Amino acid sequence: MPSFVGRHKKLTAVVIVVAACVALLFIWPLTAATRGRLMAEIDVHRGHYEVQTYGLLAGWSPEYSRLLQERYGVHERVVAGCMVSESMVAYVHAYNQVSMAAANRKFGKDVFAECAAEAKNTWIKAHTSVPEE
């Protein structure tokens, strides 16, 4: 007597594919930090330096992004708005740890802190009103 699997090869294949997809849906978010580190390593290896951000942007963010790009060739990429999943936070945090450390090693200083401080100062000077005498 032939087995069920032997008699229903197509059905068995469909069940296996569906089960694999369901398993992937549960496993995928758990691998976010690992995927973030891996993608950053790949990007750094290709010479692409990037910092990823999410959430509400500060007023000085455009200047920060411009300084990073013009001075150091580091791209700032907004990957999500204000609604951010835990797996997205894990991915971005892991990605930035690898990418930012590599960029700082390459340039010999904390380019992110430097650009952030300058962008903040520029924004504050532009948006602080000085009372007329």
PyMOL commands that place a pseudoatom at each C-alpha (Angstrom):
pseudoatom trace, name=CA, resn=MET, resi=1, chain=A, elem=C, hetatm=0, pos=[0.000, 0.000, 0.000]
pseudoatom trace, name=CA, resn=PRO, resi=2, chain=A, elem=C, hetatm=0, pos=[1.626, 3.296, -1.132]
pseudoatom trace, name=CA, resn=SER, resi=3, chain=A, elem=C, hetatm=0, pos=[2.078, 6.033, 1.420]
pseudoatom trace, name=CA, resn=PHE, resi=4, chain=A, elem=C, hetatm=0, pos=[0.070, 9.273, 1.484]
pseudoatom trace, name=CA, resn=VAL, resi=5, chain=A, elem=C, hetatm=0, pos=[3.134, 11.326, 0.506]
pseudoatom trace, name=CA, resn=GLY, resi=6, chain=A, elem=C, hetatm=0, pos=[3.873, 9.037, -2.426]
pseudoatom trace, name=CA, resn=ARG, resi=7, chain=A, elem=C, hetatm=0, pos=[0.300, 9.259, -3.672]
pseudoatom trace, name=CA, resn=HIS, resi=8, chain=A, elem=C, hetatm=0, pos=[-0.075, 13.048, -3.152]
pseudoatom trace, name=CA, resn=LYS, resi=9, chain=A, elem=C, hetatm=0, pos=[3.244, 14.573, -4.179]
pseudoatom trace, name=CA, resn=LYS, resi=10, chain=A, elem=C, hetatm=0, pos=[1.802, 17.915, -5.321]
pseudoatom trace, name=CA, resn=LEU, resi=11, chain=A, elem=C, hetatm=0, pos=[-0.296, 18.331, -2.183]
pseudoatom trace, name=CA, resn=THR, resi=12, chain=A, elem=C, hetatm=0, pos=[2.688, 17.436, -0.003]
pseudoatom trace, name=CA, resn=ALA, resi=13, chain=A, elem=C, hetatm=0, pos=[4.861, 19.994, -1.823]
pseudoatom trace, name=CA, resn=VAL, resi=14, chain=A, elem=C, hetatm=0, pos=[2.225, 22.710, -1.336]
pseudoatom trace, name=CA, resn=VAL, resi=15, chain=A, elem=C, hetatm=0, pos=[1.905, 21.900, 2.376]
pseudoatom trace, name=CA, resn=ILE, resi=16, chain=A, elem=C, hetatm=0, pos=[5.700, 22.065, 2.801]
pseudoatom trace, name=CA, resn=VAL, resi=17, chain=A, elem=C, hetatm=0, pos=[5.910, 25.429, 1.014]
pseudoatom trace, name=CA, resn=VAL, resi=18, chain=A, elem=C, hetatm=0, pos=[3.044, 26.887, 3.062]
pseudoatom trace, name=CA, resn=ALA, resi=19, chain=A, elem=C, hetatm=0, pos=[4.577, 25.607, 6.311]
pseudoatom trace, name=CA, resn=ALA, resi=20, chain=A, elem=C, hetatm=0, pos=[7.947, 27.120, 5.371]
pseudoatom trace, name=CA, resn=CYS, resi=21, chain=A, elem=C, hetatm=0, pos=[6.305, 30.485, 4.630]
pseudoatom trace, name=CA, resn=VAL, resi=22, chain=A, elem=C, hetatm=0, pos=[4.438, 30.468, 7.942]
pseudoatom trace, name=CA, resn=ALA, resi=23, chain=A, elem=C, hetatm=0, pos=[7.644, 29.563, 9.796]
pseudoatom trace, name=CA, resn=LEU, resi=24, chain=A, elem=C, hetatm=0, pos=[9.480, 32.382, 8.009]
pseudoatom trace, name=CA, resn=LEU, resi=25, chain=A, elem=C, hetatm=0, pos=[6.819, 34.877, 9.093]
pseudoatom trace, name=CA, resn=PHE, resi=26, chain=A, elem=C, hetatm=0, pos=[7.543, 34.014, 12.719]
pseudoatom trace, name=CA, resn=ILE, resi=27, chain=A, elem=C, hetatm=0, pos=[11.321, 33.749, 12.397]
pseudoatom trace, name=CA, resn=TRP, resi=28, chain=A, elem=C, hetatm=0, pos=[11.957, 36.841, 10.213]
pseudoatom trace, name=CA, resn=PRO, resi=29, chain=A, elem=C, hetatm=0, pos=[11.420, 39.478, 12.955]
pseudoatom trace, name=CA, resn=LEU, resi=30, chain=A, elem=C, hetatm=0, pos=[13.665, 37.517, 15.324]
pseudoatom trace, name=CA, resn=THR, resi=31, chain=A, elem=C, hetatm=0, pos=[16.571, 37.832, 12.894]
pseudoatom trace, name=CA, resn=ALA, resi=32, chain=A, elem=C, hetatm=0, pos=[16.368, 41.625, 12.480]
pseudoatom trace, name=CA, resn=ALA, resi=33, chain=A, elem=C, hetatm=0, pos=[19.550, 42.493, 14.385]
pseudoatom trace, name=CA, resn=THR, resi=34, chain=A, elem=C, hetatm=0, pos=[21.544, 39.797, 12.601]
pseudoatom trace, name=CA, resn=ARG, resi=35, chain=A, elem=C, hetatm=0, pos=[20.260, 40.964, 9.221]
pseudoatom trace, name=CA, resn=GLY, resi=36, chain=A, elem=C, hetatm=0, pos=[21.080, 44.587, 10.110]
pseudoatom trace, name=CA, resn=ARG, resi=37, chain=A, elem=C, hetatm=0, pos=[24.676, 43.741, 11.022]
pseudoatom trace, name=CA, resn=LEU, resi=38, chain=A, elem=C, hetatm=0, pos=[25.089, 41.592, 7.911]
pseudoatom trace, name=CA, resn=MET, resi=39, chain=A, elem=C, hetatm=0, pos=[23.738, 44.271, 5.563]
pseudoatom trace, name=CA, resn=ALA, resi=40, chain=A, elem=C, hetatm=0, pos=[25.971, 46.922, 7.150]
pseudoatom trace, name=CA, resn=GLU, resi=41, chain=A, elem=C, hetatm=0, pos=[29.014, 44.663, 6.759]
pseudoatom trace, name=CA, resn=ILE, resi=42, chain=A, elem=C, hetatm=0, pos=[28.149, 44.153, 3.093]
pseudoatom trace, name=CA, resn=ASP, resi=43, chain=A, elem=C, hetatm=0, pos=[27.646, 47.897, 2.543]
pseudoatom trace, name=CA, resn=VAL, resi=44, chain=A, elem=C, hetatm=0, pos=[30.899, 48.808, 4.305]
pseudoatom trace, name=CA, resn=HIS, resi=45, chain=A, elem=C, hetatm=0, pos=[32.765, 46.162, 2.308]
pseudoatom trace, name=CA, resn=ARG, resi=46, chain=A, elem=C, hetatm=0, pos=[31.500, 47.815, -0.902]
pseudoatom trace, name=CA, resn=GLY, resi=47, chain=A, elem=C, hetatm=0, pos=[32.577, 51.235, 0.392]
pseudoatom trace, name=CA, resn=HIS, resi=48, chain=A, elem=C, hetatm=0, pos=[29.029, 52.450, 1.041]
pseudoatom trace, name=CA, resn=TYR, resi=49, chain=A, elem=C, hetatm=0, pos=[28.646, 54.270, 4.353]
pseudoatom trace, name=CA, resn=GLU, resi=50, chain=A, elem=C, hetatm=0, pos=[25.135, 54.946, 5.578]
pseudoatom trace, name=CA, resn=VAL, resi=51, chain=A, elem=C, hetatm=0, pos=[23.312, 55.829, 8.775]
pseudoatom trace, name=CA, resn=GLN, resi=52, chain=A, elem=C, hetatm=0, pos=[19.680, 54.815, 9.032]
pseudoatom trace, name=CA, resn=THR, resi=53, chain=A, elem=C, hetatm=0, pos=[17.064, 56.816, 10.919]
pseudoatom trace, name=CA, resn=TYR, resi=54, chain=A, elem=C, hetatm=0, pos=[13.403, 56.607, 11.833]
pseudoatom trace, name=CA, resn=GLY, resi=55, chain=A, elem=C, hetatm=0, pos=[10.884, 58.651, 13.753]
pseudoatom trace, name=CA, resn=LEU, resi=56, chain=A, elem=C, hetatm=0, pos=[10.201, 62.358, 13.892]
pseudoatom trace, name=CA, resn=LEU, resi=57, chain=A, elem=C, hetatm=0, pos=[13.131, 64.261, 12.449]
pseudoatom trace, name=CA, resn=ALA, resi=58, chain=A, elem=C, hetatm=0, pos=[14.724, 67.192, 14.255]
pseudoatom trace, name=CA, resn=GLY, resi=59, chain=A, elem=C, hetatm=0, pos=[14.685, 70.593, 12.578]
pseudoatom trace, name=CA, resn=TRP, resi=60, chain=A, elem=C, hetatm=0, pos=[18.406, 70.375, 11.947]
pseudoatom trace, name=CA, resn=SER, resi=61, chain=A, elem=C, hetatm=0, pos=[18.230, 66.930, 10.264]
pseudoatom trace, name=CA, resn=PRO, resi=62, chain=A, elem=C, hetatm=0, pos=[18.483, 68.199, 6.670]
pseudoatom trace, name=CA, resn=GLU, resi=63, chain=A, elem=C, hetatm=0, pos=[21.687, 70.103, 7.523]
pseudoatom trace, name=CA, resn=TYR, resi=64, chain=A, elem=C, hetatm=0, pos=[23.081, 67.059, 9.350]
pseudoatom trace, name=CA, resn=SER, resi=65, chain=A, elem=C, hetatm=0, pos=[22.371, 64.877, 6.333]
pseudoatom trace, name=CA, resn=ARG, resi=66, chain=A, elem=C, hetatm=0, pos=[23.956, 67.417, 3.967]
pseudoatom trace, name=CA, resn=LEU, resi=67, chain=A, elem=C, hetatm=0, pos=[27.119, 67.711, 6.079]
pseudoatom trace, name=CA, resn=LEU, resi=68, chain=A, elem=C, hetatm=0, pos=[27.541, 63.940, 6.335]
pseudoatom trace, name=CA, resn=GLN, resi=69, chain=A, elem=C, hetatm=0, pos=[27.106, 63.525, 2.582]
pseudoatom trace, name=CA, resn=GLU, resi=70, chain=A, elem=C, hetatm=0, pos=[29.271, 66.443, 1.440]
pseudoatom trace, name=CA, resn=ARG, resi=71, chain=A, elem=C, hetatm=0, pos=[32.152, 66.006, 3.883]
pseudoatom trace, name=CA, resn=TYR, resi=72, chain=A, elem=C, hetatm=0, pos=[32.351, 62.253, 4.279]
pseudoatom trace, name=CA, resn=GLY, resi=73, chain=A, elem=C, hetatm=0, pos=[30.169, 60.641, 1.618]
pseudoatom trace, name=CA, resn=VAL, resi=74, chain=A, elem=C, hetatm=0, pos=[27.948, 59.128, 4.316]
pseudoatom trace, name=CA, resn=HIS, resi=75, chain=A, elem=C, hetatm=0, pos=[24.333, 58.785, 3.245]
pseudoatom trace, name=CA, resn=GLU, resi=76, chain=A, elem=C, hetatm=0, pos=[21.523, 59.265, 5.762]
pseudoatom trace, name=CA, resn=ARG, resi=77, chain=A, elem=C, hetatm=0, pos=[18.496, 57.133, 4.943]
pseudoatom trace, name=CA, resn=VAL, resi=78, chain=A, elem=C, hetatm=0, pos=[15.131, 57.479, 6.638]
pseudoatom trace, name=CA, resn=VAL, resi=79, chain=A, elem=C, hetatm=0, pos=[13.747, 53.942, 6.848]
pseudoatom trace, name=CA, resn=ALA, resi=80, chain=A, elem=C, hetatm=0, pos=[10.527, 54.552, 8.797]
pseudoatom trace, name=CA, resn=GLY, resi=81, chain=A, elem=C, hetatm=0, pos=[8.353, 57.297, 10.160]
pseudoatom trace, name=CA, resn=CYS, resi=82, chain=A, elem=C, hetatm=0, pos=[6.925, 57.495, 13.659]
pseudoatom trace, name=CA, resn=MET, resi=83, chain=A, elem=C, hetatm=0, pos=[5.355, 54.029, 13.665]
pseudoatom trace, name=CA, resn=VAL, resi=84, chain=A, elem=C, hetatm=0, pos=[8.286, 51.657, 14.106]
pseudoatom trace, name=CA, resn=SER, resi=85, chain=A, elem=C, hetatm=0, pos=[8.206, 47.963, 14.917]
pseudoatom trace, name=CA, resn=GLU, resi=86, chain=A, elem=C, hetatm=0, pos=[10.545, 46.382, 17.443]
pseudoatom trace, name=CA, resn=SER, resi=87, chain=A, elem=C, hetatm=0, pos=[12.220, 44.415, 14.674]
pseudoatom trace, name=CA, resn=MET, resi=88, chain=A, elem=C, hetatm=0, pos=[12.835, 47.632, 12.683]
pseudoatom trace, name=CA, resn=VAL, resi=89, chain=A, elem=C, hetatm=0, pos=[14.421, 49.248, 15.749]
pseudoatom trace, name=CA, resn=ALA, resi=90, chain=A, elem=C, hetatm=0, pos=[16.645, 46.174, 16.218]
pseudoatom trace, name=CA, resn=TYR, resi=91, chain=A, elem=C, hetatm=0, pos=[17.639, 46.173, 12.532]
pseudoatom trace, name=CA, resn=VAL, resi=92, chain=A, elem=C, hetatm=0, pos=[18.477, 49.893, 12.436]
pseudoatom trace, name=CA, resn=HIS, resi=93, chain=A, elem=C, hetatm=0, pos=[20.361, 49.794, 15.739]
pseudoatom trace, name=CA, resn=ALA, resi=94, chain=A, elem=C, hetatm=0, pos=[22.498, 46.843, 14.619]
pseudoatom trace, name=CA, resn=TYR, resi=95, chain=A, elem=C, hetatm=0, pos=[23.066, 48.342, 11.162]
pseudoatom trace, name=CA, resn=ASN, resi=96, chain=A, elem=C, hetatm=0, pos=[24.146, 51.693, 12.599]
pseudoatom trace, name=CA, resn=GLN, resi=97, chain=A, elem=C, hetatm=0, pos=[26.478, 50.113, 15.161]
pseudoatom trace, name=CA, resn=VAL, resi=98, chain=A, elem=C, hetatm=0, pos=[28.468, 48.462, 12.382]
pseudoatom trace, name=CA, resn=SER, resi=99, chain=A, elem=C, hetatm=0, pos=[28.227, 51.245, 9.796]
pseudoatom trace, name=CA, resn=MET, resi=100, chain=A, elem=C, hetatm=0, pos=[28.952, 54.152, 12.140]
pseudoatom trace, name=CA, resn=ALA, resi=101, chain=A, elem=C, hetatm=0, pos=[31.904, 52.379, 13.757]
pseudoatom trace, name=CA, resn=ALA, resi=102, chain=A, elem=C, hetatm=0, pos=[33.365, 51.657, 10.312]
pseudoatom trace, name=CA, resn=ALA, resi=103, chain=A, elem=C, hetatm=0, pos=[32.912, 55.271, 9.159]
pseudoatom trace, name=CA, resn=ASN, resi=104, chain=A, elem=C, hetatm=0, pos=[34.484, 56.609, 12.352]
pseudoatom trace, name=CA, resn=ARG, resi=105, chain=A, elem=C, hetatm=0, pos=[37.449, 54.246, 11.898]
pseudoatom trace, name=CA, resn=LYS, resi=106, chain=A, elem=C, hetatm=0, pos=[37.841, 55.319, 8.286]
pseudoatom trace, name=CA, resn=PHE, resi=107, chain=A, elem=C, hetatm=0, pos=[37.884, 59.042, 9.083]
pseudoatom trace, name=CA, resn=GLY, resi=108, chain=A, elem=C, hetatm=0, pos=[39.633, 58.776, 12.451]
pseudoatom trace, name=CA, resn=LYS, resi=109, chain=A, elem=C, hetatm=0, pos=[36.990, 60.681, 14.392]
pseudoatom trace, name=CA, resn=ASP, resi=110, chain=A, elem=C, hetatm=0, pos=[33.306, 60.679, 15.274]
pseudoatom trace, name=CA, resn=VAL, resi=111, chain=A, elem=C, hetatm=0, pos=[31.978, 62.247, 12.092]
pseudoatom trace, name=CA, resn=PHE, resi=112, chain=A, elem=C, hetatm=0, pos=[28.387, 61.808, 13.239]
pseudoatom trace, name=CA, resn=ALA, resi=113, chain=A, elem=C, hetatm=0, pos=[28.837, 63.779, 16.460]
pseudoatom trace, name=CA, resn=GLU, resi=114, chain=A, elem=C, hetatm=0, pos=[30.777, 66.460, 14.584]
pseudoatom trace, name=CA, resn=CYS, resi=115, chain=A, elem=C, hetatm=0, pos=[28.114, 66.910, 11.902]
pseudoatom trace, name=CA, resn=ALA, resi=116, chain=A, elem=C, hetatm=0, pos=[25.262, 66.749, 14.430]
pseudoatom trace, name=CA, resn=ALA, resi=117, chain=A, elem=C, hetatm=0, pos=[26.827, 69.431, 16.634]
pseudoatom trace, name=CA, resn=GLU, resi=118, chain=A, elem=C, hetatm=0, pos=[27.470, 71.733, 13.690]
pseudoatom trace, name=CA, resn=ALA, resi=119, chain=A, elem=C, hetatm=0, pos=[23.995, 71.178, 12.225]
pseudoatom trace, name=CA, resn=LYS, resi=120, chain=A, elem=C, hetatm=0, pos=[22.355, 71.883, 15.606]
pseudoatom trace, name=CA, resn=ASN, resi=121, chain=A, elem=C, hetatm=0, pos=[24.377, 75.066, 16.089]
pseudoatom trace, name=CA, resn=THR, resi=122, chain=A, elem=C, hetatm=0, pos=[23.570, 76.291, 12.579]
pseudoatom trace, name=CA, resn=TRP, resi=123, chain=A, elem=C, hetatm=0, pos=[19.865, 75.593, 13.095]
pseudoatom trace, name=CA, resn=ILE, resi=124, chain=A, elem=C, hetatm=0, pos=[19.787, 77.308, 16.496]
pseudoatom trace, name=CA, resn=LYS, resi=125, chain=A, elem=C, hetatm=0, pos=[21.521, 80.425, 15.113]
pseudoatom trace, name=CA, resn=ALA, resi=126, chain=A, elem=C, hetatm=0, pos=[19.088, 80.560, 12.196]
pseudoatom trace, name=CA, resn=HIS, resi=127, chain=A, elem=C, hetatm=0, pos=[16.007, 80.116, 14.389]
pseudoatom trace, name=CA, resn=THR, resi=128, chain=A, elem=C, hetatm=0, pos=[16.903, 82.174, 17.423]
pseudoatom trace, name=CA, resn=SER, resi=129, chain=A, elem=C, hetatm=0, pos=[15.626, 85.676, 17.173]
pseudoatom trace, name=CA, resn=VAL, resi=130, chain=A, elem=C, hetatm=0, pos=[17.822, 88.392, 18.580]
pseudoatom trace, name=CA, resn=PRO, resi=131, chain=A, elem=C, hetatm=0, pos=[15.757, 91.226, 20.072]
pseudoatom trace, name=CA, resn=GLU, resi=132, chain=A, elem=C, hetatm=0, pos=[16.341, 94.576, 18.470]
pseudoatom trace, name=CA, resn=GLU, resi=133, chain=A, elem=C, hetatm=0, pos=[17.614, 97.373, 20.678]
for i in range(1, 133): cmd.bond("trace and resi %d" % i, "trace and resi %d" % (i + 1))
show_as sticks, trace
zoom trace
